[in-house]
Amino acid sequence: MLPAIGVAASALLGVVAGYAAPLSWNSMLLVLAMLLSALPFALALIQRRFDPFEPIYLFALSFAVLFAGRPLFDLNQPGGVPNFLGYPIQSTYAAALGVGVVGAIGFYIGYYTRVGVELGRTIPVPSGKWVRSTLYALIVLGTILSVGLFAIFLASQGGLSVLFAFLGGRNLVSGAALHSSSGYLYTAPLWLTAFAVLLLARQRAWRSLGGLIAFLLLSLSQLTQIALGDRAWTLPALAAVVLVWYLRRGRRPAVWTAAFLLVAVFVVGVTVPRQYRTTADRQGALIQTALAAILDPGSDVAQFFEGGDTGMVDALAVELLFVPGTISYQSGRTYLEELTRPFPRSFWSGKPVSADTQLMRAIWPEYDRAGVGFSFSLFGEPYLNLGFVGVFIFSMIFGILCRTLYAWFLKSPLNPAAIAIYALSWPFVFVYFRGGIGVDYHRQLIYTVPVLLAIFLAGVRRDTPPKALEDGPASMPESRSNYRAIPSGLATD
């Protein structure tokens, strides 16, 4: 009941603020977005229960950055909201903010209902015991297959010269190679991330042979992605390692540790890759770029909130210029395309076109022909399908699924299989928020399917969940931090 009251109160306060002061719709919706961003943290403070690895807080932080922080910068620009990539968005900016507010409210309603809790309780947790020979054989075969497919990709594109081009960052050679080849080939090493995280979740100590093998697999899987600056691959992998570090010990980071991690992610994981990844745009060596980012944080923050990294609400405002006027509502057809994406279009001529492809072709055809895409946020595709109603329904379902994942994990929080799946899934709350489910769901599948395959082939089937890690210490330490994390026995509201 309290969360529902909080959602209603936040919406009411935003509306009252709009009528009590001479605020524009943009300002009123911005205030409401700020209130919605703070709502989960306020409820956690009232209830005195806070787990920083609970999905709702990552959702709230993502919403704060993209639908409160970015609009705050936009609305304070000289002359008001600036044009976005050639389009004046002043007329639809408030509606785009409204889409975000409706989406956040729908997510909170779905998350705070008991539907997700009950669903999480019904999903069985796999055993934490493994047939080691089968697991290790699977990892070896997976490594050989991944490296082999990537080798085929390199051979078909020109050999080692293409590899060196990839390691050099984004350039004409690496871009042409990616656009002319199958994603099944050049993304093959990324499957190894899942095996690396699973191994780390099972190790008694990371300073061991198993830990060394895990980090070697992780490095191999992310080598080209780090060089290309593809943060949607690298950041979830690194975040999963951090989560495993804490989850396998039943701990949570202290306040200052969490703050340091956020700063490190912003500088090393966001700013430096953006400034260094494109070969033609580099202003110096990698170390110089990193030092400049550290020494001038104000400039980095301004570029972050004024550039394309956070321009989801602006792109959404452009979408509203075209939908439903130029592009009609799709009534769910784009989701059918996503479900059937692995099937080639040559076998189904009438296969629906993806949401982002439709939007890019209509809005920025020159960028679409060049293979460049822009993100319309988590709410872009639902709006394309059913407008505001679609945004609310989709967001509510997304909230239920996030709560289901968390409730399922809390059933056996020291189970290495549960730790690996949860750690690999949690970062995608932000990835989806920025890009959308249809654009990025394949990334989560690549990171989680190998773990599920390992569970199916190498997991020992039994009904009783394990009480400790198979390869871990005999007894796990109690949670120690400045947070009061929710233990498994308090998984409900």
C-alpha positions as CSV (number, residue, x, y, z in Angstrom):
1,M,0.0,0.0,0.0
2,L,2.8,2.5,0.9
3,P,4.5,2.3,-2.5
4,A,1.2,2.9,-4.3
5,I,0.5,5.9,-2.1
6,G,4.0,7.2,-2.8
7,V,3.4,6.9,-6.6
8,A,0.1,8.7,-6.3
9,A,1.6,11.4,-4.0
10,S,4.5,12.1,-6.4
11,A,2.1,12.5,-9.3
12,L,-0.2,14.7,-7.2
13,L,2.7,16.9,-6.0
14,G,3.9,17.4,-9.5
15,V,0.5,18.5,-10.7
16,V,-0.1,20.8,-7.7
17,A,3.3,22.3,-8.2
18,G,2.3,23.1,-11.8
19,Y,-0.8,24.9,-10.7
20,A,0.6,26.6,-7.6
21,A,3.4,28.3,-9.5
22,P,3.7,29.8,-13.0
23,L,5.4,26.8,-14.4
24,S,5.3,25.6,-18.0
25,W,4.3,22.0,-18.8
26,N,8.0,21.3,-19.3
27,S,8.9,22.5,-15.9
28,M,5.9,20.8,-14.2
29,L,6.8,17.5,-15.8
30,L,10.4,17.9,-14.9
31,V,9.5,18.4,-11.3
32,L,7.3,15.3,-11.4
33,A,10.2,13.3,-13.0
34,M,12.5,14.4,-10.2
35,L,9.9,13.3,-7.6
36,L,9.5,9.9,-9.3
37,S,13.3,9.5,-9.5
38,A,13.5,10.0,-5.7
39,L,10.5,7.9,-4.8
40,P,12.1,4.4,-4.4
41,F,14.9,5.9,-2.3
42,A,12.5,7.8,-0.1
43,L,10.4,4.6,0.4
44,A,13.5,2.6,1.3
45,L,14.4,5.3,3.9
46,I,10.9,5.1,5.4
47,Q,10.8,1.3,5.4
48,R,14.5,1.1,6.6
49,R,15.2,-1.6,4.0
50,F,17.6,-0.9,1.1
51,D,19.4,-3.2,-1.2
52,P,21.4,-1.2,-3.8
53,F,21.4,-4.2,-6.1
54,E,17.6,-4.3,-6.2
55,P,16.5,-3.5,-9.8
56,I,14.2,-0.7,-8.9
57,Y,17.0,1.6,-7.7
58,L,18.9,1.1,-11.0
59,F,15.7,2.0,-12.8
60,A,15.2,5.1,-10.7
61,L,18.8,6.2,-11.2
62,S,18.5,5.6,-15.0
63,F,15.2,7.6,-15.0
64,A,16.9,10.4,-13.1
65,V,19.7,10.7,-15.5
66,L,17.8,10.5,-18.8
67,F,14.4,12.0,-17.9
68,A,15.3,14.5,-15.2
69,G,19.0,15.3,-15.6
70,R,19.0,15.7,-19.4
71,P,15.8,17.7,-19.5
72,L,17.2,20.0,-16.8
73,F,20.1,20.8,-19.1
74,D,17.9,21.1,-22.2
75,L,15.5,23.5,-20.5
76,N,18.3,25.7,-19.2
77,Q,19.8,26.2,-22.6
78,P,19.8,29.8,-24.0
79,G,16.6,30.1,-26.0
80,G,15.0,27.0,-24.5
81,V,15.1,23.4,-25.8
82,P,17.6,23.2,-28.7
83,N,16.9,21.4,-31.9
84,F,18.0,17.8,-32.1
85,L,19.8,16.6,-35.1
86,G,18.0,19.0,-37.4
87,Y,14.5,18.8,-35.9
88,P,12.8,21.5,-33.7
89,I,11.4,19.5,-30.8
90,Q,10.0,22.4,-28.7
91,S,6.4,21.4,-29.6
92,T,6.7,17.8,-28.6
93,Y,9.2,18.0,-25.7
94,A,6.6,18.2,-23.0
95,A,4.8,15.2,-24.5
96,A,8.1,13.2,-24.5
97,L,8.5,14.1,-20.8
98,G,5.0,12.9,-20.3
99,V,5.7,9.6,-22.0
100,G,8.6,9.1,-19.6
101,V,6.5,10.0,-16.5
102,V,3.7,7.6,-17.6
103,G,6.4,4.9,-18.1
104,A,7.9,5.4,-14.7
105,I,4.5,5.3,-13.0
106,G,3.7,2.1,-14.9
107,F,7.0,0.5,-13.9
108,Y,6.5,1.4,-10.2
109,I,3.0,0.0,-10.1
110,G,4.1,-3.2,-11.7
111,Y,7.1,-3.5,-9.5
112,Y,5.4,-2.8,-6.2
113,T,2.5,-5.2,-6.8
114,R,2.9,-8.7,-5.4
115,V,2.6,-10.3,-8.9
116,G,6.4,-10.3,-9.4
117,V,7.0,-11.7,-5.9
118,E,4.6,-14.6,-6.4
119,L,6.0,-15.3,-9.9
120,G,9.5,-15.3,-8.5
121,R,8.6,-17.8,-5.8
122,T,7.1,-20.2,-8.4
123,I,10.3,-20.4,-10.6
124,P,12.6,-23.1,-9.3
125,V,16.2,-22.3,-8.5
126,P,18.8,-24.6,-10.0
127,S,21.1,-26.7,-7.8
128,G,24.4,-25.1,-6.8
129,K,26.1,-28.5,-7.4
130,W,27.8,-29.3,-10.6
131,V,29.3,-32.2,-12.6
132,R,32.7,-30.5,-12.8
133,S,34.0,-32.6,-15.7
134,T,30.9,-31.7,-17.8
135,L,31.1,-28.0,-16.9
136,Y,34.7,-27.7,-17.7
137,A,34.3,-29.6,-21.0
138,L,31.4,-27.3,-21.9
139,I,33.6,-24.2,-21.2
140,V,36.5,-25.6,-23.3
141,L,34.2,-26.5,-26.2
142,G,32.5,-23.1,-25.9
143,T,35.9,-21.3,-26.0
144,I,37.0,-23.3,-29.0
145,L,33.7,-22.6,-30.8
146,S,33.8,-18.9,-30.0
147,V,37.4,-18.4,-31.1
148,G,36.8,-20.5,-34.2
149,L,33.8,-18.4,-35.3
150,F,35.7,-15.2,-34.7
151,A,38.6,-16.6,-36.7
152,I,36.2,-17.3,-39.6
153,F,35.0,-13.7,-39.3
154,L,38.6,-12.4,-39.5
155,A,39.5,-14.6,-42.3
156,S,36.5,-13.5,-44.4
157,Q,37.3,-9.9,-43.8
158,G,41.0,-9.8,-44.4
159,G,42.8,-11.6,-41.6
160,L,45.0,-10.0,-39.0
161,S,44.9,-6.6,-40.5
162,V,41.2,-6.4,-39.6
163,L,42.0,-7.6,-36.0
164,F,44.5,-4.7,-35.7
165,A,41.9,-2.3,-37.1
166,F,39.5,-3.5,-34.4
167,L,42.1,-3.1,-31.7
168,G,42.7,0.4,-32.9
169,G,39.1,1.5,-32.3
170,R,36.3,2.6,-34.6
171,N,37.5,3.4,-38.1
172,L,36.5,2.8,-41.7
173,V,38.0,-0.7,-41.7
174,S,36.4,-2.0,-38.5
175,G,33.1,-0.4,-39.5
176,A,33.0,-1.9,-42.9
177,A,33.9,-5.4,-41.5
178,L,31.0,-5.2,-39.0
179,H,28.5,-4.1,-41.6
180,S,29.4,-6.7,-44.1
181,S,29.5,-9.8,-41.8
182,S,27.1,-11.8,-39.8
183,G,26.7,-10.9,-36.1
184,Y,26.9,-14.5,-35.2
185,L,30.5,-14.4,-36.1
186,Y,31.9,-11.2,-34.7
187,T,30.0,-11.5,-31.4
188,A,31.0,-15.1,-30.8
189,P,33.7,-14.3,-28.2
190,L,31.0,-12.5,-26.1
191,W,29.5,-15.8,-25.1
192,L,32.6,-16.4,-23.0
193,T,31.5,-13.6,-20.6
194,A,28.8,-15.9,-19.2
195,F,31.3,-18.7,-18.5
196,A,33.7,-16.2,-16.9
197,V,31.1,-14.9,-14.5
198,L,29.8,-18.4,-13.6
199,L,33.4,-19.5,-12.8
200,L,33.9,-16.4,-10.6
201,A,30.6,-17.2,-8.8
202,R,31.8,-20.7,-8.0
203,Q,35.4,-19.9,-6.8
204,R,36.4,-20.2,-3.2
205,A,38.9,-17.4,-3.9
206,W,39.5,-15.4,-7.0
207,R,43.3,-15.7,-6.5
208,S,43.2,-19.3,-7.8
209,L,43.6,-21.1,-11.1
210,G,39.9,-21.0,-11.6
211,G,39.8,-17.3,-11.0
212,L,42.7,-16.7,-13.4
213,I,40.9,-18.8,-16.1
214,A,37.7,-16.7,-15.5
215,F,39.5,-13.4,-16.0
216,L,41.3,-14.7,-19.0
217,L,38.0,-15.7,-20.6
218,L,36.5,-12.3,-19.6
219,S,39.5,-10.5,-21.2
220,L,39.2,-12.5,-24.4
221,S,35.5,-12.0,-24.6
222,Q,35.7,-8.2,-24.2
223,L,39.0,-7.4,-26.0
224,T,37.5,-6.0,-29.2
225,Q,34.5,-4.5,-27.5
226,I,36.7,-2.4,-25.2
227,A,38.8,-1.2,-28.2
228,L,35.6,-0.3,-30.1
229,G,34.2,1.5,-27.1
230,D,31.0,-0.5,-27.2
231,R,29.8,0.3,-23.7
232,A,26.5,-1.6,-24.0
233,W,28.6,-4.8,-24.0
234,T,31.5,-3.9,-21.7
235,L,29.7,-2.1,-18.8
236,P,27.2,-5.0,-18.1
237,A,30.1,-7.5,-18.1
238,L,32.2,-5.4,-15.7
239,A,29.1,-4.6,-13.5
240,A,28.4,-8.4,-13.3
241,V,31.9,-9.0,-11.9
242,V,31.3,-6.3,-9.3
243,L,28.0,-7.8,-8.3
244,V,29.4,-11.3,-8.1
245,W,32.2,-10.0,-5.8
246,Y,29.5,-8.8,-3.3
247,L,26.8,-11.3,-3.8
248,R,28.9,-14.4,-3.3
249,R,29.8,-13.0,0.2
250,G,26.3,-11.8,1.0
251,R,27.5,-8.2,1.3
252,R,26.7,-4.9,-0.2
253,P,29.0,-1.9,-0.9
254,A,29.3,0.9,1.6
255,V,28.0,4.3,0.7
256,W,31.4,5.8,-0.2
257,T,32.3,2.7,-2.1
258,A,29.1,2.9,-4.2
259,A,29.8,6.6,-4.8
260,F,33.4,5.8,-5.9
261,L,32.1,3.0,-8.2
262,L,29.6,5.4,-9.9
263,V,32.3,8.0,-10.5
264,A,34.7,5.3,-11.9
265,V,32.0,4.0,-14.2
266,F,31.3,7.6,-15.4
267,V,34.9,8.4,-16.1
268,V,36.4,5.1,-17.2
269,G,33.3,3.4,-18.5
270,V,31.5,6.2,-20.2
271,T,33.6,9.3,-20.8
272,V,36.9,7.9,-21.8
273,P,35.5,5.3,-24.3
274,R,33.3,8.0,-25.9
275,Q,36.3,10.3,-26.4
276,Y,38.8,7.7,-27.5
277,R,36.9,5.0,-29.4
278,T,36.8,6.8,-32.8
279,T,40.2,6.8,-34.3
280,A,39.8,10.0,-36.4
281,D,38.5,12.0,-33.4
282,R,41.3,11.2,-30.9
283,Q,43.1,14.2,-29.4
284,G,45.9,12.2,-27.7
285,A,46.9,8.9,-26.2
286,L,44.6,6.8,-24.0
287,I,46.3,7.9,-20.8
288,Q,46.0,11.6,-21.8
289,T,42.3,11.1,-22.5
290,A,41.8,9.5,-19.1
291,L,43.8,12.2,-17.3
292,A,41.8,15.0,-19.0
293,A,38.5,13.3,-18.0
294,I,39.7,13.1,-14.4
295,L,41.0,16.6,-14.2
296,D,38.1,18.3,-15.8
297,P,34.9,16.6,-14.5
298,G,32.7,19.6,-15.1
299,S,33.3,19.6,-18.8
300,D,32.7,15.8,-18.9
301,V,29.3,16.2,-17.1
302,A,28.3,19.0,-19.5
303,Q,29.2,16.9,-22.5
304,F,27.4,13.9,-21.1
305,F,24.1,15.7,-20.5
306,E,24.3,17.8,-23.8
307,G,25.5,15.0,-26.1
308,G,24.0,11.9,-27.6
309,D,24.8,9.7,-24.6
310,T,21.7,11.0,-22.8
311,G,19.6,12.3,-25.7
312,M,16.9,9.7,-25.3
313,V,14.1,12.2,-24.4
314,D,15.2,14.4,-27.3
315,A,15.0,11.5,-29.7
316,L,11.7,10.5,-28.2
317,A,10.4,14.1,-28.9
318,V,11.5,13.7,-32.5
319,E,9.6,10.3,-32.7
320,L,6.5,12.1,-31.5
321,L,6.8,14.4,-34.5
322,F,6.3,11.4,-36.8
323,V,4.1,9.1,-34.7
324,P,1.2,8.6,-35.5
325,G,1.2,11.3,-38.2
326,T,3.8,9.9,-40.6
327,I,4.2,6.4,-39.1
328,S,1.0,4.8,-37.8
329,Y,0.8,2.9,-34.6
330,Q,2.1,-0.6,-35.1
331,S,-0.3,-2.4,-32.7
332,G,2.4,-4.8,-31.5
333,R,3.8,-5.9,-34.9
334,T,7.4,-4.8,-34.0
335,Y,7.4,-7.3,-31.0
336,L,6.5,-10.0,-33.5
337,E,9.6,-9.0,-35.5
338,E,11.8,-9.3,-32.3
339,L,10.5,-12.8,-31.5
340,T,11.3,-14.0,-35.1
341,R,14.5,-12.0,-35.5
342,P,16.7,-15.2,-35.7
343,F,14.8,-16.3,-38.9
344,P,16.1,-14.7,-42.1
345,R,13.8,-12.3,-43.9
346,S,14.5,-14.3,-47.1
347,F,12.2,-17.1,-45.7
348,W,9.5,-14.6,-44.8
349,S,9.0,-11.7,-47.1
350,G,6.2,-10.2,-45.0
351,K,8.2,-10.2,-41.8
352,P,7.6,-7.0,-39.8
353,V,10.2,-4.3,-39.6
354,S,11.8,-3.5,-36.3
355,A,10.8,-0.4,-34.4
356,D,14.2,1.4,-34.6
357,T,14.5,0.6,-38.3
358,Q,11.1,2.1,-39.1
359,L,11.9,5.2,-37.1
360,M,15.4,5.7,-38.5
361,R,14.2,5.2,-42.1
362,A,11.5,7.8,-41.7
363,I,13.4,10.4,-39.5
364,W,17.1,10.1,-40.5
365,P,17.3,8.1,-43.7
366,E,20.9,9.3,-44.4
367,Y,22.0,8.0,-41.0
368,D,20.1,4.7,-41.6
369,R,21.8,4.1,-44.9
370,A,25.2,4.7,-43.2
371,G,24.3,2.1,-40.5
372,V,24.1,4.7,-37.7
373,G,21.3,4.4,-35.2
374,F,19.9,6.6,-32.4
375,S,18.2,5.4,-29.2
376,F,14.6,6.3,-28.4
377,S,14.7,5.0,-24.8
378,L,12.8,2.2,-23.2
379,F,9.6,3.9,-24.0
380,G,10.1,4.5,-27.7
381,E,9.0,1.2,-29.1
382,P,5.9,0.9,-26.8
383,Y,4.8,4.4,-27.9
384,L,5.3,3.4,-31.6
385,N,3.0,0.4,-31.0
386,L,0.1,1.8,-28.8
387,G,0.9,5.3,-27.8
388,F,0.7,6.3,-24.1
389,V,-1.4,3.2,-23.3
390,G,1.3,1.0,-24.7
391,V,4.0,2.8,-22.7
392,F,2.0,2.3,-19.5
393,I,1.2,-1.4,-20.1
394,F,4.7,-2.3,-21.3
395,S,6.4,-0.5,-18.4
396,M,4.1,-2.2,-15.9
397,I,5.0,-5.6,-17.4
398,F,8.7,-4.7,-17.3
399,G,8.4,-3.7,-13.6
400,I,6.7,-7.1,-12.8
401,L,9.5,-9.0,-14.6
402,C,12.2,-7.0,-12.7
403,R,10.6,-7.8,-9.4
404,T,10.2,-11.4,-10.5
405,L,14.0,-11.7,-11.1
406,Y,14.8,-10.1,-7.8
407,A,12.3,-12.3,-5.8
408,W,13.7,-15.4,-7.6
409,F,17.3,-14.5,-6.7
410,L,16.4,-14.0,-3.0
411,K,15.1,-17.6,-2.8
412,S,18.8,-18.8,-2.8
413,P,21.1,-15.7,-2.8
414,L,24.3,-17.8,-2.2
415,N,23.6,-20.2,-5.1
416,P,26.4,-19.6,-7.7
417,A,24.0,-20.3,-10.6
418,A,21.5,-17.7,-9.2
419,I,24.3,-15.3,-8.6
420,A,25.6,-15.6,-12.1
421,I,22.2,-15.2,-13.8
422,Y,21.3,-12.2,-11.6
423,A,24.6,-10.5,-11.9
424,L,24.5,-10.8,-15.7
425,S,20.9,-9.6,-15.9
426,W,20.8,-6.7,-13.4
427,P,22.9,-4.2,-15.5
428,F,20.5,-4.5,-18.4
429,V,17.9,-2.4,-16.6
430,F,20.0,0.6,-17.6
431,V,20.9,-0.8,-21.0
432,Y,17.2,-1.3,-21.8
433,F,16.3,2.1,-20.4
434,R,18.7,3.8,-22.7
435,G,18.2,1.7,-25.9
436,G,15.0,-0.4,-25.6
437,I,14.2,-4.0,-25.2
438,G,14.0,-4.7,-29.0
439,V,17.3,-3.2,-29.6
440,D,19.3,-4.8,-26.8
441,Y,17.6,-8.0,-25.7
442,H,20.0,-10.1,-27.7
443,R,22.8,-8.8,-25.6
444,Q,21.3,-10.2,-22.4
445,L,20.6,-13.5,-24.2
446,I,24.3,-13.8,-25.2
447,Y,25.3,-13.2,-21.6
448,T,22.8,-15.5,-19.9
449,V,22.1,-18.4,-22.3
450,P,25.5,-20.1,-21.8
451,V,24.8,-20.1,-18.0
452,L,21.4,-21.7,-18.6
453,L,23.0,-24.2,-20.9
454,A,25.6,-25.0,-18.3
455,I,22.9,-25.5,-15.7
456,F,21.0,-27.8,-18.0
457,L,24.0,-29.9,-19.0
458,A,26.3,-29.8,-16.0
459,G,24.0,-29.0,-13.0
460,V,23.2,-31.7,-10.5
461,R,19.4,-31.9,-10.3
462,R,18.0,-31.9,-6.8
463,D,15.1,-30.3,-5.0
464,T,16.9,-28.9,-2.0
465,P,18.6,-25.6,-2.7
466,P,22.2,-25.3,-1.5
467,K,23.1,-23.4,1.6
468,A,26.5,-22.3,0.4
469,L,28.7,-22.2,-2.7
470,E,30.0,-25.5,-3.8
471,D,33.6,-24.2,-4.2
472,G,33.2,-21.5,-1.5
473,P,33.9,-21.4,2.2
474,A,32.0,-23.7,4.6
475,S,30.0,-20.8,6.0
476,M,29.3,-17.5,4.3
477,P,30.0,-14.2,6.2
478,E,27.1,-12.1,7.3
479,S,26.2,-9.0,5.3
480,R,28.3,-6.0,6.5
481,S,27.8,-2.6,5.0
482,N,26.3,0.8,5.6
483,Y,23.1,-0.5,4.0
484,R,20.5,-2.7,5.5
485,A,20.2,-5.3,2.7
486,I,17.1,-7.4,2.4
487,P,17.8,-11.0,3.3
488,S,16.1,-13.9,1.6
489,G,13.6,-14.3,4.3
490,L,12.3,-10.7,3.7
491,A,11.8,-11.0,0.0
492,T,8.2,-9.7,0.2
493,D,7.0,-6.2,0.6
